[in-house]
Each structure stands twice: as C-alpha cells, then as structure tokens.
C-alpha cells in the first residue's frame, strides 16, 4: 500500500517520514507504468494514471532527502523518458539532483553556472529562477538571493512562495520591516493560511525584541496574528505556543500602573493595545490548549499523534517553566 504522502506530501517532511517514503522506491521501480507496445495499443495496456507521476516526483525528492541517489537517478531517468529532457519540470528536477550531489561550494557554483546558461536561453523559466535562488542561499550569497527574488516577483507578483522566501531572507538580515511587508503580501494572496499568520506574528515578536522601547504595538500585532492562526486551525500547536509567549511578554507592559500612559502614547496607532484582562484570558487559553495537546500526544490518542515531537517537547518545557504541566 502506498504511503499517503506520496500523493499529497506536506510542506515539511520529518526525517522518519522521508525514510518511509524512500523505502517505497524498489517496489515502484520494479514495474513500469508505461507500455512498450506501439500507439494506440500503449494507451490500452498502460498502467499510468493521473497520480503516477506525482508519486514518482515525491519519491524522487524523498530518495534524495535520505541519500538514496541511485533510486533518485532511476526515478529521474524514468520521468525524463516520459516527458522529455526539455520539459521545464524535468530541467528543474535535474537541477535539484545536481544540487543534492554537490559536495562543496565549487560544485555548487558549477550548478549555478548551469542555471545561468539555461536562463540565458529561456529567461521565462521560473522553476530555474527559483532553483538559482536556492543555490545562492546555499552559497551564503544572501544579498544576491534577495536581488534575484525581487526581480522574480516583479514579473510574478502573486507568487506566494517567492514572497515567503524573500521574507525569510530579509529576516536573516534582521530587516524586520521588509520581512513583515513580504509576509503581508503572502496573506493578501492566501488570507486563510494559518502558518503565514503565525510566521508574521513571529516576525512582529522578533522586531519587538530587537528594540528596547515602543514594544507594545509590534507585540499587539503579534498577538492578533497568533490569535488568527489558532482561529483558522484550533489544533495548531505553534500558534498556541506563540500566543502564550507573546501574552506573557505583554502582561507586564499592560500592568495597571503603566496602562494609562501607554494607551495615551498609542492613541494615533491603527492598532490599539489589548485590554489586560483579555490578554490574561488568552494566556490561560493557550496554556490549557498546550496542556491538552501534550496530554493527548503522550497518551497516543488517535488523531493526536501527528504533531512534531520537537514542538511537543518545546511546549512541555514552556509549561514546565511556569509550573503548569500536569505530572
């Protein structure tokens, strides 16, 4: 039976799942989905389906992830035979294969030069433009990667993936304003993406931590986006974790002795600070939800085992620091 992630892989595959996927390579490669008979008989006796090549591509990526370069090469060769070496997607997958096999910066630079040659011949190949950015990141050339993504977005302004990547690069440079702007563009394209709301909340939180004064407004915005993330997904552990962390930082800023002056300073802000009681209730809600997730995860309750173990451990440590973890 095929692993479900071969059909609909998540955006982030944990190493154990990647290993399970790559182990599916031998049985899948043992049979060919296409027929060797001449057309039109090949259509009648082919086992190819709409999902066949999605499975092959996901298997290719999982094999590279686990270091099974031999299986990855076989899958790539099979896909090349099916779609042709000039297919834009095949060119991109071949580039990913070469990147994975590169052992040092010199070999990565050769891959980069190959991308440059492809783009000189076909400047509209956006898949290769994105791979070019990935190589620049691997080489540590972050400013060049930012420039490349900016050019890409000038030609494709509704590419949410590119905006998110650009936001990450700006965050690496501690350019919080630009990083936040890019995530806001992602939310214009995908307003209900709870992960994007949580990432934007994280950027606001980090921007507040980077300044010694006037932390109230960015923390308020962080709180709002974490709230929105858990509103969209009531089991989103990272959202509740962030909600608790931000609430704890906001509580002293909203204490009775300083609330009045802070509110006066924020009268012209588009985002007024929340009420102290509201933040207390949100902190309690986040604590309760995190405790429930930890309890159900540890009990291996059906439907509660899909959380990342690292995130559950972090949540346990957070509650343990407050003395609010159940023993």
C-alpha positions, 0 to 999 in steps of 0.5 A: 500500500502506498504511503499517503504522502506520496500523493499529497506530501506536506510542506515539511517532511520529518526525517522518519517520514522521508525514510518511509517514503524512500523505502517505497522506491524498489517496489515502484521501480520494479514495474513500469507504468508505461507500455512498450507496445506501439500507439494506440495499443500503449494507451490500452495496456498502460498502467499510468494514471493521473497520480503516477507521476506525482508519486514518482516526483515525491519519491524522487525528492524523498530518495534524495532527502535520505541519500538514496541517489541511485533510486533518485537517478532511476526515478529521474531517468524514468520521468525524463523518458516520459516527458522529455529532457526539455520539459521545464519540470524535468530541467528543474528536477535535474537541477535539484539532483545536481544540487543534492550531489554537490559536495562543496561550494565549487560544485555548487557554483558549477550548478549555478553556472548551469542555471545561468546558461539555461536562463540565458536561453529561456529567461521565462523559466521560473522553476530555474529562477527559483532553483538559482535562488536556492543555490545562492542561499546555499552559497551564503550569497544572501544579498544576491538571493534577495536581488534575484527574488525581487526581480522574480516577483516583479514579473510574478507578483502573486507568487506566494512562495517567492514572497515567503522566501524573500521574507525569510531572507530579509529576516536573516538580515534582521530587516524586520520591516521588509520581512513583515511587508513580504509576509503581508503580501503572502496573506493578501494572496492566501488570507486563510493560511494559518502558518503565514499568520503565525510566521508574521506574528513571529516576525512582529515578536522578533522586531519587538525584541530587537528594540528596547522601547515602543514594544507594545504595538509590534507585540499587539500585532503579534498577538492578533496574528497568533490569535488568527492562526489558532482561529483558522486551525484550533489544533495548531500547536505553534500558534498556541505556543506563540500566543502564550509567549507573546501574552506573557511578554505583554502582561507586564507592559499592560500592568495597571500602573503603566496602562494609562500612559501607554494607551495615551502614547498609542492613541494615533496607532491603527492598532490599539493595545489589548485590554489586560484582562483579555490578554490574561484570558488568552494566556490561560487559553493557550496554556490549557490548549498546550496542556491538552495537546501534550496530554493527548500526544503522550497518551497516543490518542488517535488523531493526536499523534501527528504533531512534531515531537520537537514542538511537543517537547518545546511546549512541555518545557514552556509549561514546565517553566511556569509550573503548569504541566500536569505530572 
